Amino acid sequence: MFFRPGRKDASPKERAIWGDLMSLGMVFPIAIAAGFFVGRWVGGLLGHPKAGLVVGLAWGVATGFWELYKVTVRLDRWDQEEHGKQDPPEDGRSGDDRPGGDHGPGR
């Protein structure tokens, strides 16, 4: 998909995807560290630094995984546009051959 032999330049869309993928390595630790320190600071202001630390840490981890989800959705959308097709059904049959539809035998 990304590595094509004999290709010298990449499209802007492909470069954007590569940028998203490479940024994930920085987003996770930054989000977790920011959540840790901001949670500890806010918890200290409210008189519960340990509770704030836990909430902030959970917020940072959730933020990192949310960014991973967004990049995965963008990558999947780009992949479907590039290949121009949907995933085949899991059972290997086409839509008309599946049971329960209006195209079944005797109908």
N, C-alpha and C positions, 0 to 999 in steps of 0.2 A: 504494500500500500504506500508506504512513505519512501522506501528505498527502491528507486527504479534505475537500473543500470543504463548508462549512456546519457543520463539527463543532467544538464549542467545548472539549470536554475529552477527554483521552486516558485509556485504561484503565491500571491500574497495570502490567500486563504490557508495554504499549507504552512507558510511561515507563521501565521497566527496560531495555528494548532500546535506547532513545535514550541512556540513561546509559552502557550498555556501549559503544555506538558512539562517544560523545564521549570516553570515557576512553581509547580507543585512542591518541588524540593525545598523551596524557601518558604512557601505559605504555611506548611505544617508547623515547623519550629517557631516561626514568628507568631502565628496565631496562638499557639500553646503558651509561649512565653508572655505575650501580651495579656492573655486571659489570666495567667497566673499572677502577674504583677498588678494588673488593674483590679482583679478580684481581691487581692490582699489589701490593696490601698483602700478600696471602697469598704471592705469589711472592717478595716481598722477605723475608718471614719464613723462607721455605725456601731462599733464596739464588739464586733465578732470577726476578727481577722481570719480565723481558721475556716469558718463557714463561707466567708467571702472568697477565700482562696480556693475552696472546693468548687464553688459555683463558677468562679472565673475560669478555673482549669477546665471544667466541663464545657463552658461556653467556648473556650479556645479550641478544644478537641472537636466540638460540633462544627465550628467554623471551618476548620481544616477539612473535615469530611464533606461539608456542604460544597466547598470549592472543588473537591475531587469529583463530586457528583455532577456539578455544572460542566466541568471539563469533559467528563465521560459522555454526557449528553451531546455536547458540541461535537465531539469526535465521532460519535455514532451517527449524528445527522450528516456530517461531512462525508462519512464513509458511505451512507446510503445514497447521497446525491451523486457521489463519484461512480458508484457501481450501478445506480439506477434500478435497483430491485429490492424487494422485501425479502426477509428471511423465509425459507420454505417451511411448510407446516412440519411439526415434529413427527407426525405419523407417516410422512412421505407421500401422502395423497393430496390431490388437488382439492380445491374448495367444493367442486361438484360431486366428488366421490365420497365425501364425509357423510356418515350417518346422521339422521336428524334433520336434514335439509329438505327443501321442497323437491329435490331431484332424485329422491330415493326410489327404490323399485316399487312398483305397484301404485304409483301416484300419478 
